Amino acid sequence: MAAPRRDKGRAIRGSGIAIAILIGIALGCIFAFFFPHGFFGPDWPTQTRPFSKSTLQIGSSSCESPERVNMLKADVVSLSEKNAQLNKQVRELTERLRLSEQGKDNAQKQVMALGEQHKAGPFGTVKALRTSPTVLPDESVNPRLAKILDQVAVRKELIVALANSNVKTMLEVWFNSIKRVGITNYLVVALDDQILEFCKSNDVPVYKRDPNDGIDSIARTGGNHAVSGLKFRILREFLQLGYSVLLSDVDIIYLQNPFDHLYRDSDVESMSDGHNNMTAYGYNDVFDEPAMGWARYAHTMRIWVFNSGFFYIRPTIPSIELLDRVADRLARQQNSWDQAVFNEELYFPSHPGYDGLHAAKRTMDFYLFMNSKVLFKTVRTDAKLKKLKPVIVHVNYHPDKLPRMKAVVEFYVNGKQDALEPFPAGSNW
Ligand SMILES: *[C@@H]1O[C@H](CO)[C@@H](O)[C@H](O)[C@H]1NC(C)=O
């Protein structure tokens, strides 16, 4: 409807413009005759001449002197140079705008995370943010799981273990130890029907994911590494639903309720593979290179890895980013080991070509959250340490898991003082 009217208006306006141009050409010729050097004289700076002049000049060239034509040509050259310059400026400014938008976006996210700006305050009173805010729960991610978690979780947290039929006997020792301590907020993610039925018949909270989704096809068709990445993909949903998860392997004996021994101040709180204060909590390892003479000592930072089979993870953006980064690398890099990748992502700083993860981390007390090296090498040979009751024992350092798990139960639960003795500290290859 509006189009024809607009066309008509354009035609009328067009003929008016043609008349104006003709008048302009005529006036141009007259003025060129009377004022051969223009109105403003030769001193008028080129850069600030009005653009409209150049449109007048095209039609008037027929009655210009050669000198004037050269001047006009120079004008055109300088104007196109100017145009190129302006284009370049526009490009630069657009790029700067894009960068500042990006910066603003990051800054805004940080402001949202950190709240208002504050002054630093006096010496000794300054503490950086360690505890990230939790994400807004998103039930639409998995409504069925949301319902299960609503029933199982206590204060929005729970123990989660993945299990298939290969670990059925260990799983039984695992959930019996959990039941004995009176923990109710735990859930087995069954990777096959046999485990699903086994849990149901033992009154163990269990969840099997809907078949035919992308994750299952990884489980069915993927190699070892893709499958170890599964854990991180599955955990993501729990965090998105707003729950804190204490992820647990099944080669673990529970002796106390771990939720009574968490700090909950970090994105990730993990048990350590370390065996003493230095190895578990970090130390300055001096590297010696005598050829360097005066500077022969180079200081390095060392820490034994977090055990990716037992960690508490809060539902925060850094935590979810961690899960995504680990899952992504395990999917892309053949021969990568999930525990190594988990630690590298947590600890390596940003550097050229790499943006490191900024997650807060805490190492659990290695006597309370005890690995089997600490138990079989140190604790069982030390009269005082032997009297301590750990929260959990993780049989991570030994391949004969089931008999050692049972021995741990005998020792700590049934009080059989020599239950740990038959086992060597290390294992044969
Ligand atoms: C290890 O660290 C704890 C505190 O984390 C401390 O109480 C203990 O004395 C330390 N042990 C040794 C052997 O340094």
The ligand as a MOL file (V3000), in Angstrom:
LIG
                    3D

  0  0  0     0  0            999 V3000
M  V30 BEGIN CTAB
M  V30 COUNTS 14 14 0 0 0
M  V30 BEGIN ATOM
M  V30 1 C 50.7680 -31.2960 59.7640 0
M  V30 2 O 49.8640 -30.2250 59.6750 0
M  V30 3 C 48.9970 -30.1140 60.7890 0
M  V30 4 C 48.0520 -28.9880 60.4890 0
M  V30 5 O 47.5540 -29.0700 59.2330 0
M  V30 6 C 49.7600 -29.9000 62.0580 0
M  V30 7 O 48.8740 -29.8540 63.1460 0
M  V30 8 C 50.7690 -31.0040 62.2470 0
M  V30 9 O 51.5800 -30.7410 63.3570 0
M  V30 10 C 51.6320 -31.1460 60.9930 0
M  V30 11 N 52.4580 -32.3190 61.1380 0
M  V30 12 C 53.7600 -32.2900 60.9180 0
M  V30 13 C 54.4810 -33.6020 61.0740 0
M  V30 14 O 54.3430 -31.3000 60.5440 0
M  V30 END ATOM
M  V30 BEGIN BOND
M  V30 1 1 1 2
M  V30 2 1 1 10
M  V30 3 1 2 3
M  V30 4 1 3 4
M  V30 5 1 3 6
M  V30 6 1 4 5
M  V30 7 1 6 7
M  V30 8 1 6 8
M  V30 9 1 8 9
M  V30 10 1 8 10
M  V30 11 1 10 11
M  V30 12 1 11 12
M  V30 13 1 12 13
M  V30 14 2 12 14
M  V30 END BOND
M  V30 END CTAB
M  END
